[in-house]
Amino acid sequence: MRFCLPTVVLVCLGWPMLLSADPLDEAVEASERQRMRWLNEQQNTPGITIDKFRSDGCSGGMSETWTYLAEVSPDFADRVGKRPPWEYCCVSHDRHYWRGESVNGYQKRQQADEELRQCVRQSAKSQSKQLSISLGLSPQEVIEMIHLTADLMHTAVRLGGGPCTGLSWRWGHGWPECPQRLPLETEN
């Protein structure tokens, strides 16, 4: 039986992966910049401190689903491991998101997200030979699947990782959630 890694990847990444995202338009960027200002207020409020670092591995349910599949299917665990082979990339990315620097935060988040993509893509070099044998695919097919996974992960964090969203994986998740303010304040 041939193992279908792309199906597992799509299941693990969740619904944002099914979306095709164009570059963020000006309205989305303006909204995020406003939320960065709110985060900056939180970070500079006397008495508010950052929580201890924690990571869920690869967010969006990827690590959680991968671990579950490895537990219920020894074949899955034998073929691809008990954790995503690029999980170290996600933990590094989580450190950026935990800290959530708000000064030039929009650019810093873009940089962290691109570093995540490149780290996962780089993991293909060390993973492709072993995975190609265990999956019955060519090394090039494995590399292409890991590159696709990296691109999908990048899309997911760009879509769902902004600051002040209430999500546990948001930019600045080490800080208390921003007070909800509607409608969005306009820039001066």
C-alpha positions as CSV (number, residue, x, y, z in Angstrom):
1,M,0.0,0.0,0.0
2,R,1.5,3.3,-1.1
3,F,1.4,6.0,1.6
4,C,-0.2,9.3,0.7
5,L,1.7,12.1,2.6
6,P,0.0,15.0,0.8
7,T,-3.4,13.9,2.2
8,V,-2.0,13.7,5.7
9,V,-0.3,17.1,5.3
10,L,-3.6,18.7,4.2
11,V,-5.5,17.1,7.0
12,C,-2.9,18.2,9.5
13,L,-2.7,21.8,8.3
14,G,-6.5,22.3,8.3
15,W,-8.8,24.5,6.4
16,P,-6.6,27.5,5.8
17,M,-4.5,25.4,3.5
18,L,-7.3,25.0,1.1
19,L,-7.4,28.7,0.5
20,S,-5.3,30.3,-2.2
21,A,-3.9,33.6,-0.8
22,D,-2.6,36.4,-2.8
23,P,-0.2,38.9,-1.2
24,L,-1.9,40.9,1.6
25,D,-3.6,44.0,0.3
26,E,-3.4,47.4,1.8
27,A,-6.5,47.1,3.9
28,V,-5.3,43.9,5.6
29,E,-1.9,45.4,6.2
30,A,-3.4,48.6,7.7
31,S,-5.5,46.4,10.0
32,E,-2.5,44.4,11.1
33,R,-0.5,47.5,11.7
34,Q,-3.3,48.9,13.9
35,R,-3.3,45.6,15.9
36,M,0.5,45.9,16.2
37,R,-0.1,49.2,17.9
38,W,-2.6,47.6,20.3
39,L,-0.1,44.9,21.1
40,N,2.6,47.6,21.6
41,E,0.3,49.2,24.2
42,Q,-0.1,45.9,26.0
43,Q,3.7,45.3,26.0
44,N,4.3,48.8,27.4
45,T,1.6,48.8,30.1
46,P,3.2,48.9,33.6
47,G,2.7,45.6,35.4
48,I,2.1,43.5,32.3
49,T,4.8,40.9,31.7
50,I,5.3,38.2,29.1
51,D,4.3,34.6,30.0
52,K,6.8,31.8,30.1
53,F,7.6,30.4,26.6
54,R,5.5,27.5,25.4
55,S,5.1,25.8,22.0
56,D,2.5,23.5,20.5
57,G,5.0,22.3,17.9
58,C,3.5,23.0,14.5
59,S,0.3,24.9,15.0
60,G,-3.0,24.5,13.3
61,G,-3.2,20.9,14.6
62,M,-0.3,19.6,12.5
63,S,1.8,18.3,15.4
64,E,-1.2,17.2,17.4
65,T,-2.7,15.3,14.4
66,W,0.7,13.8,13.4
67,T,1.2,12.6,17.0
68,Y,-2.3,11.1,17.1
69,L,-1.8,9.3,13.8
70,A,1.6,8.0,15.0
71,E,-0.1,6.6,18.2
72,V,-2.9,4.9,16.4
73,S,-0.9,3.7,13.4
74,P,2.5,2.1,14.1
75,D,2.9,2.0,10.3
76,F,2.5,5.7,10.1
77,A,5.1,6.2,12.9
78,D,7.5,3.8,11.3
79,R,7.3,5.5,7.9
80,V,7.3,9.2,8.9
81,G,8.1,9.4,12.6
82,K,6.2,10.3,15.7
83,R,6.5,14.1,15.1
84,P,6.7,16.2,12.0
85,P,10.3,16.0,10.8
86,W,10.4,19.8,10.6
87,E,8.9,20.5,14.0
88,Y,12.1,22.2,15.2
89,C,11.3,24.9,12.5
90,C,7.9,25.4,14.1
91,V,9.3,25.7,17.6
92,S,11.8,28.4,16.4
93,H,8.9,30.2,14.7
94,D,6.8,29.9,17.9
95,R,9.6,31.8,19.8
96,H,9.2,34.7,17.4
97,Y,5.4,34.6,17.8
98,W,5.6,34.3,21.5
99,R,7.7,37.4,21.9
100,G,5.7,39.2,19.2
101,E,7.8,42.3,18.8
102,S,5.5,45.1,17.9
103,V,8.0,47.8,16.8
104,N,8.3,47.1,13.1
105,G,6.1,44.1,13.9
106,Y,4.6,43.7,10.5
107,Q,8.0,43.3,8.9
108,K,9.2,41.1,11.7
109,R,6.2,38.8,11.4
110,Q,6.8,38.6,7.6
111,Q,10.4,37.7,8.3
112,A,9.6,35.1,10.9
113,D,7.0,33.5,8.5
114,E,9.5,33.4,5.6
115,E,12.2,31.9,7.9
116,L,9.6,29.1,8.8
117,R,9.0,28.4,5.1
118,Q,12.8,28.3,4.3
119,C,13.5,26.1,7.3
120,V,10.9,23.5,6.3
121,R,12.1,23.7,2.7
122,Q,15.7,23.1,3.9
123,S,14.6,20.1,6.0
124,A,13.8,18.4,2.7
125,K,17.6,18.0,2.1
126,S,18.1,15.9,5.2
127,Q,14.7,14.1,5.1
128,S,14.2,13.2,1.4
129,K,16.3,10.1,1.2
130,Q,14.9,8.4,4.3
131,L,11.3,9.4,3.5
132,S,11.6,8.4,-0.1
133,I,12.5,4.9,1.0
134,S,9.8,4.6,3.6
135,L,7.1,6.1,1.4
136,G,8.1,4.4,-1.9
137,L,8.6,7.7,-3.6
138,S,11.5,9.3,-5.4
139,P,13.6,11.8,-3.4
140,Q,12.5,14.5,-5.8
141,E,8.8,13.7,-5.1
142,V,9.5,13.9,-1.4
143,I,11.3,17.2,-1.8
144,E,8.4,18.6,-3.8
145,M,5.9,17.5,-1.2
146,I,8.0,19.1,1.6
147,H,8.3,22.3,-0.4
148,L,4.5,22.3,-0.9
149,T,4.1,21.8,2.8
150,A,6.4,24.7,3.5
151,D,4.4,27.0,1.2
152,L,1.1,25.9,2.7
153,M,2.4,26.4,6.2
154,H,3.6,29.9,5.2
155,T,0.1,30.7,3.8
156,A,-1.5,29.4,7.0
157,V,0.6,31.6,9.4
158,R,0.1,34.6,7.1
159,L,-3.7,34.2,7.2
160,G,-4.1,33.2,10.8
161,G,-1.2,34.5,12.8
162,G,-1.8,38.2,13.2
163,P,-1.7,40.0,16.6
164,C,-4.6,40.6,18.8
165,T,-6.8,37.9,17.3
166,G,-7.6,35.9,20.5
167,L,-5.9,32.8,18.9
168,S,-3.5,30.9,21.0
169,W,-0.9,31.0,18.2
170,R,-1.3,34.7,17.4
171,W,1.7,37.1,17.1
172,G,2.5,38.1,20.6
173,H,0.8,35.1,22.3
174,G,3.2,35.4,25.2
175,W,1.5,38.7,26.2
176,P,-2.1,39.1,27.5
177,E,-4.7,39.4,24.8
178,C,-5.3,42.9,23.5
179,P,-8.5,44.5,24.6
180,Q,-11.1,44.1,21.9
181,R,-11.8,47.4,20.2
182,L,-14.3,47.8,17.4
183,P,-14.4,49.4,15.0
184,L,-10.8,49.5,14.0
185,E,-9.2,52.8,14.9
186,T,-8.0,54.8,11.9
187,E,-4.4,55.8,11.5
188,N,-3.5,59.4,12.3
